Amino acid sequence: MSDIIKVDKVWKEYMMGDVLFQALKDINILVKEGELSAIVGPSGSGKSTLMHIIGLLDKPTRGKVFIQGKDISTFTDNKISTLRNEFVGFVFQQFNLINKLTILENIMLPSIYARRKLNYDPKEKALYLIKRFGLVGKENSYPNKISGGQQQRVAIARALIMNPKLILADEPTGNLDSKSGNEILKLLKELNHKEKMTVIIVTHDQLVAKETKRIIQIRDGEVVA
């Protein structure tokens, strides 16, 4: 398997008043294509900062990030934005759906911002994902009219609409009851096992982490295991 992500000697620092805060300290991580991994740590450990850097939402203070062997520090902001839209699909704890858009419109949303001509019909793909994830009949519903578990399935469908190489899930079960949470975990594991998608789950929950094949433990901004 080839490398999909390499985080090389990455630091992230902020000034908080007169104090220098080090959110990440000399992080080195290699993620192979097709891995199912968890980044685990308590609140304030730096795991969300690391997720933002891997997901191209933020840049390191020092060090480099390589995506499929390419050093993204050489990329323009526009090129990073395009790569983020096409390379990574995000799934968030709070779902981050837009209540004034229908389920179908929410799923199709990333395709509207595509910088290239897509070689498939986004609406057709969205309807396929709706059927696949058991959401038939909800196409014209709004997010606040469906359950939390259904909202998270919509979020996963939205994450898949651009055919990303990576699914980055931030506490994907955090706002769900245990039954719905288990269903979402099963869905993410299926995407990894059946479609060989690279999936990284960011979580503080050891039970969720144990469902993955590799655990990256982070504490006080450092990888400890």
RODO-2510 file (C-alpha; in nm, 4 decimals, decimal comma):
residues 225
     n   res          X          Y          Z
     1     m     0,0000     0,0000     0,0000
     2     s     0,1251     0,3464    -0,0876
     3     d     0,1404     0,6373     0,1551
     4     i    -0,1618     0,8658     0,1435
     5     i    -0,0568     1,1072     0,4220
     6     k     0,2791     1,1855     0,5753
     7     v     0,3038     1,4310     0,8650
     8     d     0,6722     1,5158     0,8992
     9     k     0,8080     1,6935     1,2106
    10     v     0,4971     1,9097     1,2405
    11     w     0,4611     2,1762     1,5079
    12     k     0,1631     2,4055     1,5635
    13     e     0,2137     2,7071     1,7877
    14     y    -0,0079     2,9976     1,8922
    15     m     0,0513     3,3126     2,0903
    16     m    -0,1987     3,3361     2,3767
    17     g    -0,1359     3,6842     2,5111
    18     d     0,2353     3,6855     2,5902
    19     v     0,2567     3,3067     2,6176
    20     l     0,3582     3,0710     2,3360
    21     f     0,1220     2,7719     2,3323
    22     q     0,2401     2,4568     2,1559
    23     a    -0,0655     2,2652     2,0349
    24     l     0,1445     2,0097     1,8420
    25     k     0,5069     1,9172     1,9082
    26     d     0,7183     1,7378     1,6483
    27     i     0,4416     1,5114     1,5152
    28     n     0,5430     1,2309     1,2760
    29     i     0,2676     1,0131     1,1286
    30     l     0,2468     0,7950     0,8184
    31     v    -0,0956     0,6803     0,6965
    32     k    -0,1168     0,4116     0,4287
    33     e    -0,3855     0,3983     0,1641
    34     g    -0,6791     0,1850     0,2819
    35     e    -0,6043     0,2123     0,6546
    36     l    -0,8737     0,2377     0,9209
    37     s    -0,7149     0,4426     1,1990
    38     a    -0,8095     0,6347     1,5105
    39     i    -0,6460     0,9451     1,6544
    40     v    -0,7208     0,9272     2,0251
    41     g    -0,6660     1,1682     2,3087
    42     p    -0,8420     1,3600     2,5857
    43     s    -0,9861     1,7073     2,5394
    44     g    -0,7038     1,9563     2,4793
    45     s    -0,4572     1,6900     2,3669
    46     g    -0,4124     1,8400     2,0192
    47     k    -0,6070     1,5791     1,8274
    48     s    -0,8468     1,8323     1,6714
    49     t    -0,5537     2,0538     1,5690
    50     l    -0,3901     1,7511     1,4065
    51     m    -0,7171     1,6674     1,2306
    52     h    -0,7387     2,0224     1,0917
    53     i    -0,3852     1,9946     0,9541
    54     i    -0,4410     1,6494     0,8006
    55     g    -0,7712     1,7733     0,6560
    56     l    -0,6028     2,0809     0,5014
    57     l    -0,8107     2,3183     0,7145
    58     d    -0,4989     2,4608     0,8808
    59     k    -0,1243     2,4832     0,8191
    60     p     0,1567     2,3812     1,0538
    61     t     0,3872     2,6409     1,2070
    62     r     0,6840     2,4189     1,1219
    63     g     0,7233     2,0864     0,9474
    64     k     0,5594     1,9492     0,6357
    65     v     0,2515     1,7586     0,5258
    66     f     0,2645     1,5333     0,2206
    67     i    -0,0550     1,4220     0,0463
    68     q     0,0037     1,1245    -0,1839
    69     g     0,3719     1,2164    -0,1900
    70     k     0,3185     1,5847    -0,2713
    71     d     0,4535     1,8514    -0,0359
    72     i     0,1519     2,0785     0,0129
    73     s     0,3650     2,3604     0,1572
    74     t     0,4437     2,4445    -0,2066
    75     f     0,0713     2,4760    -0,2953
    76     t    -0,1179     2,8031    -0,3315
    77     d    -0,4255     2,8598    -0,1117
    78     n    -0,6479     2,7978    -0,4151
    79     k    -0,4754     2,4693    -0,4904
    80     i    -0,5088     2,3598    -0,1261
    81     s    -0,8780     2,4533    -0,1322
    82     t    -0,9312     2,2462    -0,4476
    83     l    -0,7401     1,9512    -0,3008
    84     r    -0,9403     1,9678     0,0223
    85     n    -1,2689     1,9631    -0,1712
    86     e    -1,1644     1,6629    -0,3808
    87     f    -0,9324     1,4645    -0,1525
    88     v    -1,1058     1,4580     0,1865
    89     g    -1,4627     1,4029     0,2994
    90     f    -1,5432     1,5379     0,6470
    91     v    -1,7844     1,3928     0,9020
    92     f    -1,8363     1,6050     1,2137
    93     q    -1,9823     1,5417     1,5594
    94     q    -2,2366     1,8226     1,5090
    95     f    -2,3252     1,6930     1,1566
    96     n    -2,2780     2,0475     1,0129
    97     l    -2,5798     2,0152     0,7846
    98     i    -2,7557     2,3276     0,6568
    99     n    -3,1123     2,3363     0,7870
   100     k    -3,2500     2,5492     0,5042
   101     l    -3,1333     2,2914     0,2464
   102     t    -3,3066     1,9583     0,1855
   103     i    -3,1296     1,6277     0,2491
   104     l    -3,0637     1,5911    -0,1248
   105     e    -2,9261     1,9474    -0,1474
   106     n    -2,7026     1,8953     0,1583
   107     i    -2,5504     1,5812     0,0070
   108     m    -2,4864     1,7529    -0,3275
   109     l    -2,3386     2,0680    -0,1716
   110     p    -1,9622     1,9870    -0,2124
   111     s    -2,0161     1,9187    -0,5838
   112     i    -2,1399     2,2758    -0,6326
   113     y    -1,7968     2,4026    -0,5284
   114     a    -1,6056     2,1611    -0,7524
   115     r    -1,3211     2,3321    -0,9423
   116     r    -1,3251     2,0716    -1,2187
   117     k    -1,5891     1,9178    -1,4418
   118     l    -1,7142     1,6000    -1,2757
   119     n    -1,7333     1,2838    -1,4841
   120     y    -2,0579     1,1779    -1,3162
   121     d    -2,3963     1,3302    -1,2324
   122     p    -2,3878     1,4506    -0,8682
   123     k    -2,7654     1,4231    -0,8353
   124     e    -2,7628     1,0616    -0,9537
   125     k    -2,4846     0,9804    -0,7102
   126     a    -2,6648     1,1587    -0,4246
   127     l    -2,9817     0,9582    -0,4920
   128     y    -2,7744     0,6380    -0,4989
   129     l    -2,6203     0,7271    -0,1598
   130     i    -2,9642     0,8113    -0,0184
   131     k    -3,0836     0,4643    -0,1177
   132     r    -2,7661     0,2956     0,0048
   133     f    -2,7828     0,4557     0,3483
   134     g    -3,1512     0,3843     0,4074
   135     l    -3,2732     0,7410     0,3590
   136     v    -3,5247     0,6850     0,0782
   137     g    -3,8244     0,9127     0,1313
   138     k    -3,6139     1,1738     0,3119
   139     e    -3,4780     1,3441    -0,0014
   140     n    -3,6950     1,6536     0,0402
   141     s    -3,6939     1,6564     0,4212
   142     y    -3,4834     1,9050     0,6167
   143     p    -3,2078     1,8084     0,8643
   144     n    -3,3998     1,9276     1,1722
   145     k    -3,6872     1,6959     1,0786
   146     i    -3,4874     1,3701     1,0930
   147     s    -3,3097     1,1826     1,3722
   148     g    -2,9467     1,2300     1,4768
   149     g    -2,8478     0,8930     1,3321
   150     q    -3,0104     0,9839     1,0010
   151     q    -2,8386     1,3238     1,0017
   152     q    -2,5013     1,1554     1,0447
   153     r    -2,5765     0,9209     0,7539
   154     v    -2,6573     1,2280     0,5443
   155     a    -2,3228     1,3770     0,6547
   156     i    -2,1391     1,0606     0,5452
   157     a    -2,3214     1,0655     0,2102
   158     r    -2,2171     1,4306     0,1680
   159     a    -1,8583     1,3327     0,2525
   160     l    -1,8659     1,0731    -0,0274
   161     i    -2,0205     1,2833    -0,3056
   162     m    -1,6806     1,3948    -0,4444
   163     n    -1,5289     1,0429    -0,4397
   164     p    -1,2635     1,1404    -0,1817
   165     k    -0,9522     0,9379    -0,1040
   166     l    -0,9880     1,0027     0,2704
   167     i    -1,2780     1,0139     0,5153
   168     l    -1,1934     1,2207     0,8228
   169     a    -1,4501     1,1689     1,0990
   170     d    -1,4357     1,3936     1,4069
   171     e    -1,6170     1,2289     1,7021
   172     p    -1,8744     1,0838     1,4563
   173     t    -2,0676     0,9047     1,7324
   174     g    -2,0369     1,1802     1,9950
   175     n    -2,3914     1,3168     1,9560
   176     l    -2,5626     0,9811     1,9079
   177     d    -2,7161     0,7163     2,1302
   178     s    -2,5263     0,3874     2,1456
   179     k    -2,7444     0,2106     1,8834
   180     s    -2,7122     0,4915     1,6282
   181     g    -2,3431     0,5286     1,7124
   182     n    -2,2802     0,1604     1,6455
   183     e    -2,4613     0,1884     1,3104
   184     i    -2,2403     0,4818     1,2068
   185     l    -1,9244     0,2943     1,3110
   186     k    -2,0397    -0,0089     1,1134
   187     l    -2,0945     0,2127     0,8103
   188     l    -1,7459     0,3653     0,8329
   189     k    -1,5913     0,0191     0,8737
   190     e    -1,7811    -0,1046     0,5662
   191     l    -1,6487     0,1864     0,3585
   192     n    -1,2985     0,0871     0,4650
   193     h    -1,3386    -0,2885     0,4239
   194     k    -1,5503    -0,3099     0,1085
   195     e    -1,4374     0,0004    -0,0794
   196     k    -1,0834     0,0196     0,0608
   197     m    -1,1351     0,3816     0,1638
   198     t    -0,8847     0,5372     0,4002
   199     v    -1,0746     0,6322     0,7165
   200     i    -0,9403     0,8269     1,0146
   201     i    -1,1642     0,8630     1,3202
   202     v    -1,0728     1,1327     1,5719
   203     t    -1,2129     1,0465     1,9145
   204     h    -1,1658     1,0525     2,2905
   205     d    -1,3640     0,7274     2,3203
   206     q    -1,1426     0,4184     2,3576
   207     l    -1,4340     0,1881     2,2685
   208     v    -1,4703     0,3651     1,9328
   209     a    -1,0935     0,3562     1,8780
   210     k    -1,0830    -0,0194     1,9411
   211     e    -1,3093    -0,0694     1,6382
   212     t    -1,0255     0,0528     1,4138
   213     k    -0,7123    -0,1334     1,3062
   214     r    -0,4588     0,1212     1,4291
   215     i    -0,4665     0,3668     1,7199
   216     i    -0,2539     0,6826     1,7262
   217     q    -0,2495     0,8097     2,0838
   218     i    -0,1880     1,1801     2,1336
   219     r    -0,1369     1,3636     2,4622
   220     d    -0,0227     1,7201     2,5319
   221     g     0,0462     1,7733     2,1630
   222     e     0,2701     1,4687     2,1216
   223     v     0,2219     1,1204     1,9796
   224     v     0,2740     0,8887     2,2758
   225     a     0,1802     0,5534     2,1201
***
